[in-house]
Amino acid sequence: DGTWKRHHGRIEGFEFRPGDEVELAVRFEAVPRPPADAPSRRTVAVRELARRTLAADALPAALAGSAWQLDAMPGAALAPAGAGAVPTLRFEAAARASGGSGVNRFGARVDAGDGWLRVASPMVTRMAGPPEAMALEAEFLGRLQRAGHWRVAGDRLRLLDAAGAELMSMRRAAPVQGAK
């Protein structure tokens, strides 16, 4: 009924299998007089809504080894020339992404399939830059983590959120050296 959240605890009636991404309907039940170091409610699986098996360490051919440079982010201003580098994104063949986020460098695990994409929280260096570049970097990294779908058409990559709204558009850059 509210916003989606990740759940890191036990779910009764559900067994996690590594390599699967599952959407579940759950209900919360109060636990009468729980111990002080235990939760006051338990989570129970109602039904499985969707399940997909994630490909281990493989990216779709359209993404693997490709490199992209930010072209547009609807509703966000790109930093003026000289305020920082244009953000880039490179997909490595082994389910990793890296690039420049405007001021800093980043790397992240990526799981992707036919049109869907999940980017883990990126590891980012900690350099400071001009306020405009830092704002662009924060917006770029935030949108990258919200990406749920991707589309490649010619030399353009579009990253979309789970509802299909465009988060950013990127244009193809030079291929990654040594990518398979």
N, C-alpha and C positions, 0 to 999 in steps of 0.2 A: 504493500500500500504506500510505501514511501520510496526514498531513493535507494538504489542498490548499494549493498555493502559487501565487502569480502568477509567471510566467516572463517576463523582459524581454530575453532573448537570442534568438539565431537558432535556429530549429528546422528541421533538414534535412528536405526533403520536404513542407514546409508553406509556403504563401504567405498572409500576412496581407492581408485586405481591410478597409479602414476601413468601419465601420458594421456589422460582423459580430461576434458573440460566439460563440466556438468552444470546445468541450470536446474535447480530444485525449487519446488514449493515446500515451505516448511511452516511449522507452527511452533510457537513458544508456549511452554507450560510452566507454571509456577512450581517451585520446589518448596514444600512446606518445611519450615525451620531448617534451612540449610546450615551446614557447618560454616564457621567464620571464613574459612579459606576456600569455599566452594561457591559456584554461581547460584543465584537465587531463581534461575529458570533453566530449563533444559530445552534443547532444540530437537525436534522430531521431524523426520522426512515425511511429507504428505504424498508427493509424487514427483517423478522425474519429468522435467519439461523438455530438456534437450541434452544430448550427449554428442560429443565429437572427439575423436581420437586425434591427438596432436602428432604430427610427424616429428619424429625425433631427429634433431639436428639437420633438418632439410628445409629449404625455402623453395617456393615455386620458382620455376625457371625465369619468369619475368622479373623477379626481384633479386635472385641470387647473383652476386657479383656486380650489381648495378649501383650507380652513384647518381645523386640528385642534388640540386641546389634550389633553395626556397624561391618561389616565384611570387606567391600571394598567400595571405591568411585573411579570409573574409572577416571584416570587422576589426582588424588590427592594423596599425600603421607599421610599415617596415622602417627600420632605422635609416636616417639620412646617411648619405655617403660620408665616409670617414669616421662614423660613430662606432664601427665594429664590422666584422666580416659578415657576409650573408650566410645564414645557417645552411649546413649541408647534411646529407644523410647517405650513408653507404651500407648496403646489405652484403654481408659476407656469406659465403656458401654454407657455413656451419651455424646457422640460426643466430647470428650476431649482427648487430647494427652498430655503427659508430659514425662520428662526424664532428663538425664544429657547430656549436650552438649560438654563435655570434661572437662571444668573447672566449668561452671555454671549449674544451674538447669533451666528448662523452662517449660512452659505450653502453650497450644494453643487450640483453637476450631478447630475441624475437621469435614468436611462434606465428606461423602464417600458413594459410591454405588457399584454396580457390576463392579469392575475393575477401577473405577475413584475415585479420591481423591483430596481434596482441604484443605490445612492447612493454617489457618489464621496466621498473623504475631505473632510469639510467644512472650510471656512476659518472660524475661530472668533476672536472678539475675545479679549483676554487680561486680563479683570478677575478679581479674586479675590472670594470670598464666604465665607459660613459653611461650615465643613467638611461639614455635611450636604448643603447645596446643591451644593457642588463634587463630592461623591460621586455625587449624583443626576445631575448634568450629565455626568460621565464615563460613567456607566452608560447614560444615554439616548443619547449620541453613539456609544458603542460598539455598542449594539444597532441603532441606525439604520444603521450601516455594514454590519452583518451581515444586514440584511433582504434576503430573496430573493424573497418573495411578499407580496402584499397582497390584502385582501378588504374591500369596503365593504358593509355591511348597514344600511340606514336611516341613522342619524346616528352610526354607529360605523365606525372604520377599524381593522383589525387588521393589524399587520405581523408576518410570520412568517419564520423562517430557512429555509435551503435544504431542510431536512428536514421543514418544516411545523410546527415548534414555535412557539408564540406568543411573540414578543419583547415586544410592547406592544399596548395597546388605547388608542385615542384617540377623543374625541367631537368632533363637528363644532362649529366656531367660526364667527364671522362670515366671509363671503366676502372674498377678497383684492380690494382696490380696484383697478380698472383691468385685472383679469385677463380674458382672452378665453375 
